[in-house]
Amino acid sequence: MKATQQISGAGIGLRTQHYQTILESRPDVPWFEVLTDNYMGAGGLPLYHLEQVRDIYPISFHGVGLSLGSADPVNLKYLTKLKQLIERYQPEHVSDHLAWVSLNNHYAHELLPFPYTQEALSLISEKINTVQDYLGRALIVENPSTYLDFNYSEMPEWQFIQEIVNKTGCDLLMDINNIYVSAMNHNFNPLEYIANIPCQHVKEIHLAGYEDKGTHLYDTHGYRIHKEVWSLYEKALTYFKATPTLIEWDTDIPDFSVLLEEADKAQLYLNKYEQQEQYA
Amino acid sequence: MISIQSMQTLFMNAIFENLEKPVATNELGKHLTYNERLSVDEQISIYRDSVFGGLIMALQEIYPVCHKLVGQDFFDFMATQYINKHQSLSPDLTDYGEHLANFISHFKQADSLLYLSDVACLEWAWHRAFHARDHSGLNINKLNFLSEEQQENLVFKLPPGSALISSDYPIHKIWNANQQGNENDDVIDLDEGSVKLLVWRKKFDMHIDLLQEDEWAFLNKINQQEKFNYICETDEQSLDIALLLPQCVKQGWIADFYIFE
């Protein structure tokens, strides 16, 4: 197995539909992101395919099962399995979400929102610290996209993220599509959000396509990236620098060539930013 | 202000409650910011639909033949009823759906599809074997090195994640006819008699093997982890162990052994 490598450039989310294409044609993709929760089984083809991909490409791990925002304690069985996968596949990044997916060990398997309160801050910080201590590495935490707001939140989301970083030293995954979706749904300025993120902690960026439902934007991950999100991404790079960027696609998964086109486009933005920096 | 625990309890209840009496939805709504474009119920429904959509999709991926047999609308209806009755208790979504076969057997709307529950049972067995621990098969030479005492306590094992399934219907044929590329107009006779099957995985190849009565009986004894010595003593009259053991080993149905202590 390859040694851990530094991730850079525009990667693509690994999906089962593309195993064959990837393993046969070995496309020029700098890294793949693996949905950790799809590899929790004891054996079989999924783990075999993952091993084959890992032998060729650097990978990152991305999951939802830590349920960081839940009032439940961290599921130790899940955490143990996650650690085993990390030790076996040596991902460069390990990330999860600022959301909850379970309560009383009942799993909704969906990223659910919570109020940005001091209570939530203490709870989530403690859980992130537990996870980081157990894994022996910094966890990367992703900002959510949300469709409702709690009227008793005590701070905006970006301040909550600042506080989480201060209390845990965790790193951040900034999903530009999520920022845009939430900004449109809750009427805030996405640039103000980005400007308030501790940029030195941003280790990864996600890009995906949303769906305009008329009454709200929905984070479908089933479309090409919208031009408004590309525009926001370009501006975000001036804050976050040439951060490794991932193309996410989870529903109505298209031919691999479509994802390659989106990744190439993201790479152009990354190259453009680096060139501008060089001549600045 | 309500605690995180109380809010999340309300939220979960709102997602899974009977929408004719949206008690939790209304209560949760008191804690949400006013949205001029979406009512409280519409805001919560975005999450409710995502949760149900995700779980239905998970069931559809585990039970593709059942889905094909009943069609999208009926499958969605049946899966929704199942989700309302059975919570997901694991962060691993591949653990969800274990009770669907039993659920279908009591689901009145599926009464006319007599074989559907057994097909679901077969699909769950396939799913579990697919994700089961890898194994390298039985190393028969290791048996030569067992002491007499060890031989008396020898227990054989079936492949990890394998399942023995019996049905009054030819579910292996129904399953096979509904695989991509296998579609044809051949009629399957539901009255052709019961079947006994072993679902298992050899390296990465999945198998649904049709068993004879004696093979079924012998493998069930193995599956119950009875000592081989005991099986030989108690079933000497009914089973030809001398024939069955090498036969089952050759097929790969016996994958390992251990010494009971």
Interface residues (C-beta under 8 A of the other chain):
Chain A: D37 M40 G41 A42 G43 G44 L45 P46 Y48 V64 G65 S67 G69 S70 A71 N75 Y78 W100 V101 S102 L103 N104 N105 H106 Y107 A108 H109 E110 L112 P113 F114 P115 T117 E119 A120 L123 Y147 L148 D149 F150 N151 Y152 H186 T215 H216 Y218
Chain B: M1 I2 S3 I4 Q5 M7 Q8 T9 F11 M12 I15 H31 L32 T33 Y34 N35 R37 L38 E42 Q43 I44 I46 Y47 S50 V51 G54 L55 A58 Q87 S88 L89 S90 P91 D92 L93 T94 Y96 F130 H131 A132 R133 D134 P160 G161 R201 F204
